């Protein structure tokens, strides 16, 4: 764990964290969908 000293070096990334999680979820979902289509085609 990082020790917090007032200002967080990861602060600019935390604003985009939710957007990044949504993006990763969409990418994972598309990959899963493509995999299932290949499996059941």
Backbone atoms as SQL, in Angstrom:
CREATE TABLE atoms (id INTEGER PRIMARY KEY, chain TEXT, resi INTEGER, resn TEXT, atom TEXT, x REAL, y REAL, z REAL);
INSERT INTO atoms VALUES
  (1, 'A', 1, 'UNK', 'N', 0.838, -1.212, 0.000),
  (2, 'A', 1, 'UNK', 'CA', 0.000, 0.000, 0.000),
  (3, 'A', 1, 'UNK', 'C', 0.870, 1.258, 0.000),
  (4, 'A', 2, 'UNK', 'N', 0.356, 2.295, -0.641),
  (5, 'A', 2, 'UNK', 'CA', 1.075, 3.564, -0.672),
  (6, 'A', 2, 'UNK', 'C', 0.712, 4.395, 0.556),
  (7, 'A', 3, 'UNK', 'N', 1.713, 5.092, 1.077),
  (8, 'A', 3, 'UNK', 'CA', 1.451, 6.022, 2.163),
  (9, 'A', 3, 'UNK', 'C', 0.944, 7.330, 1.582),
  (10, 'A', 4, 'UNK', 'N', -0.116, 7.854, 2.184),
  (11, 'A', 4, 'UNK', 'CA', -0.693, 9.098, 1.667),
  (12, 'A', 4, 'UNK', 'C', -0.064, 10.297, 2.353),
  (13, 'A', 5, 'UNK', 'N', 0.430, 11.210, 1.542),
  (14, 'A', 5, 'UNK', 'CA', 1.021, 12.432, 2.074),
  (15, 'A', 5, 'UNK', 'C', 0.322, 13.629, 1.444),
  (16, 'A', 6, 'UNK', 'N', -0.922, 13.851, 1.841),
  (17, 'A', 6, 'UNK', 'CA', -1.660, 15.004, 1.320),
  (18, 'A', 6, 'UNK', 'C', -2.128, 14.765, -0.088),
  (19, 'A', 7, 'UNK', 'N', -1.219, 14.881, -1.084),
  (20, 'A', 7, 'UNK', 'CA', -1.715, 14.759, -2.441),
  (21, 'A', 7, 'UNK', 'C', -1.326, 13.440, -3.070),
  (22, 'A', 8, 'UNK', 'N', -2.313, 12.869, -3.740),
  (23, 'A', 8, 'UNK', 'CA', -2.200, 11.527, -4.291),
  (24, 'A', 8, 'UNK', 'C', -1.612, 11.582, -5.702),
  (25, 'A', 9, 'UNK', 'N', -0.536, 10.856, -5.950),
  (26, 'A', 9, 'UNK', 'CA', 0.043, 10.830, -7.307),
  (27, 'A', 9, 'UNK', 'C', -0.885, 10.205, -8.349),
  (28, 'A', 10, 'UNK', 'N', -1.854, 9.426, -7.888),
  (29, 'A', 10, 'UNK', 'CA', -2.788, 8.764, -8.803),
  (30, 'A', 10, 'UNK', 'C', -4.072, 9.565, -9.021),
  (31, 'A', 11, 'UNK', 'N', -4.091, 10.802, -8.544),
  (32, 'A', 11, 'UNK', 'CA', -5.318, 11.606, -8.623),
  (33, 'A', 11, 'UNK', 'C', -5.891, 11.785, -10.030),
  (34, 'A', 12, 'UNK', 'N', -5.073, 12.084, -11.072),
  (35, 'A', 12, 'UNK', 'CA', -5.658, 12.199, -12.415),
  (36, 'A', 12, 'UNK', 'C', -6.253, 10.895, -12.937),
  (37, 'A', 13, 'UNK', 'N', -5.758, 9.759, -12.440),
  (38, 'A', 13, 'UNK', 'CA', -6.265, 8.467, -12.904),
  (39, 'A', 13, 'UNK', 'C', -7.581, 8.092, -12.235),
  (40, 'A', 14, 'UNK', 'N', -7.787, 8.569, -11.016),
  (41, 'A', 14, 'UNK', 'CA', -8.993, 8.200, -10.281),
  (42, 'A', 14, 'UNK', 'C', -10.258, 8.773, -10.898),
  (43, 'A', 15, 'UNK', 'N', -10.134, 9.910, -11.587),
  (44, 'A', 15, 'UNK', 'CA', -11.291, 10.486, -12.266),
  (45, 'A', 15, 'UNK', 'C', -11.726, 9.618, -13.434),
  (46, 'A', 16, 'UNK', 'N', -10.773, 8.951, -14.054),
  (47, 'A', 16, 'UNK', 'CA', -11.062, 8.129, -15.231),
  (48, 'A', 16, 'UNK', 'C', -11.278, 6.659, -14.876),
  (49, 'A', 17, 'UNK', 'N', -11.192, 6.343, -13.579),
  (50, 'A', 17, 'UNK', 'CA', -11.251, 4.943, -13.160),
  (51, 'A', 17, 'UNK', 'C', -12.584, 4.286, -13.516),
  (52, 'A', 18, 'UNK', 'N', -13.682, 4.990, -13.267),
  (53, 'A', 18, 'UNK', 'CA', -15.003, 4.432, -13.571),
  (54, 'A', 18, 'UNK', 'C', -15.183, 4.253, -15.077),
  (55, 'A', 19, 'UNK', 'N', -14.712, 5.258, -15.849),
  (56, 'A', 19, 'UNK', 'CA', -14.799, 5.179, -17.309),
  (57, 'A', 19, 'UNK', 'C', -13.958, 4.014, -17.827),
  (58, 'A', 20, 'UNK', 'N', -12.784, 3.828, -17.229),
  (59, 'A', 20, 'UNK', 'CA', -11.895, 2.731, -17.617),
  (60, 'A', 20, 'UNK', 'C', -12.529, 1.380, -17.288),
  (61, 'A', 21, 'UNK', 'N', -13.178, 1.288, -16.129),
  (62, 'A', 21, 'UNK', 'CA', -13.857, 0.048, -15.748),
  (63, 'A', 21, 'UNK', 'C', -14.978, -0.289, -16.722),
  (64, 'A', 22, 'UNK', 'N', -15.741, 0.726, -17.128),
  (65, 'A', 22, 'UNK', 'CA', -16.821, 0.524, -18.099),
  (66, 'A', 22, 'UNK', 'C', -16.258, 0.061, -19.433),
  (67, 'A', 23, 'UNK', 'N', -15.156, 0.690, -19.863),
  (68, 'A', 23, 'UNK', 'CA', -14.506, 0.327, -21.125),
  (69, 'A', 23, 'UNK', 'C', -14.010, -1.117, -21.083),
  (70, 'A', 24, 'UNK', 'N', -13.360, -1.505, -19.978),
  (71, 'A', 24, 'UNK', 'CA', -12.856, -2.869, -19.826),
  (72, 'A', 24, 'UNK', 'C', -14.006, -3.874, -19.826),
  (73, 'A', 25, 'UNK', 'N', -15.118, -3.511, -19.190),
  (74, 'A', 25, 'UNK', 'CA', -16.292, -4.370, -19.148),
  (75, 'A', 25, 'UNK', 'C', -16.859, -4.587, -20.545),
  (76, 'A', 26, 'UNK', 'N', -16.944, -3.504, -21.330),
  (77, 'A', 26, 'UNK', 'CA', -17.456, -3.595, -22.700),
  (78, 'A', 26, 'UNK', 'C', -16.546, -4.465, -23.559),
  (79, 'A', 27, 'UNK', 'N', -15.234, -4.242, -23.457),
  (80, 'A', 27, 'UNK', 'CA', -14.267, -5.034, -24.230),
  (81, 'A', 27, 'UNK', 'C', -14.359, -6.514, -23.855),
  (82, 'A', 28, 'UNK', 'N', -14.436, -6.797, -22.562),
  (83, 'A', 28, 'UNK', 'CA', -14.559, -8.173, -22.092),
  (84, 'A', 28, 'UNK', 'C', -15.852, -8.823, -22.572),
  (85, 'A', 29, 'UNK', 'N', -16.931, -8.048, -22.566),
  (86, 'A', 29, 'UNK', 'CA', -18.227, -8.549, -23.013),
  (87, 'A', 29, 'UNK', 'C', -18.207, -8.882, -24.499),
  (88, 'A', 30, 'UNK', 'N', -17.595, -8.006, -25.299),
  (89, 'A', 30, 'UNK', 'CA', -17.484, -8.242, -26.744),
  (90, 'A', 30, 'UNK', 'C', -16.631, -9.477, -27.027),
  (91, 'A', 31, 'UNK', 'N', -15.526, -9.621, -26.299),
  (92, 'A', 31, 'UNK', 'CA', -14.670, -10.800, -26.472),
  (93, 'A', 31, 'UNK', 'C', -15.421, -12.080, -26.117),
  (94, 'A', 32, 'UNK', 'N', -16.179, -12.026, -25.019),
  (95, 'A', 32, 'UNK', 'CA', -16.968, -13.177, -24.593),
  (96, 'A', 32, 'UNK', 'C', -18.033, -13.525, -25.626),
  (97, 'A', 33, 'UNK', 'N', -18.678, -12.500, -26.164),
  (98, 'A', 33, 'UNK', 'CA', -19.707, -12.686, -27.185),
  (99, 'A', 33, 'UNK', 'C', -19.121, -13.327, -28.439),
  (100, 'A', 34, 'UNK', 'N', -17.959, -12.839, -28.867),
  (101, 'A', 34, 'UNK', 'CA', -17.292, -13.398, -30.046),
  (102, 'A', 34, 'UNK', 'C', -16.897, -14.858, -29.797),
  (103, 'A', 35, 'UNK', 'N', -16.420, -15.138, -28.582),
  (104, 'A', 35, 'UNK', 'CA', -16.041, -16.501, -28.218),
  (105, 'A', 35, 'UNK', 'C', -17.248, -17.438, -28.241),
  (106, 'A', 36, 'UNK', 'N', -18.360, -16.989, -27.673),
  (107, 'A', 36, 'UNK', 'CA', -19.574, -17.807, -27.657),
  (108, 'A', 36, 'UNK', 'C', -20.127, -18.022, -29.058),
  (109, 'A', 37, 'UNK', 'N', -20.060, -17.004, -29.891),
  (110, 'A', 37, 'UNK', 'CA', -20.529, -17.147, -31.278),
  (111, 'A', 37, 'UNK', 'C', -19.688, -18.167, -32.031),
  (112, 'A', 38, 'UNK', 'N', -18.372, -18.144, -31.788),
  (113, 'A', 38, 'UNK', 'CA', -17.484, -19.109, -32.432),
  (114, 'A', 38, 'UNK', 'C', -17.778, -20.516, -31.907),
  (115, 'A', 39, 'UNK', 'N', -18.113, -20.598, -30.629),
  (116, 'A', 39, 'UNK', 'CA', -18.381, -21.883, -29.997),
  (117, 'A', 39, 'UNK', 'C', -19.669, -22.515, -30.531),
  (118, 'A', 40, 'UNK', 'N', -20.719, -21.700, -30.688),
  (119, 'A', 40, 'UNK', 'CA', -22.030, -22.226, -31.073),
  (120, 'A', 40, 'UNK', 'C', -22.352, -22.105, -32.555),
  (121, 'A', 41, 'UNK', 'N', -21.433, -21.550, -33.317),
  (122, 'A', 41, 'UNK', 'CA', -21.692, -21.373, -34.754),
  (123, 'A', 41, 'UNK', 'C', -21.687, -22.726, -35.472);
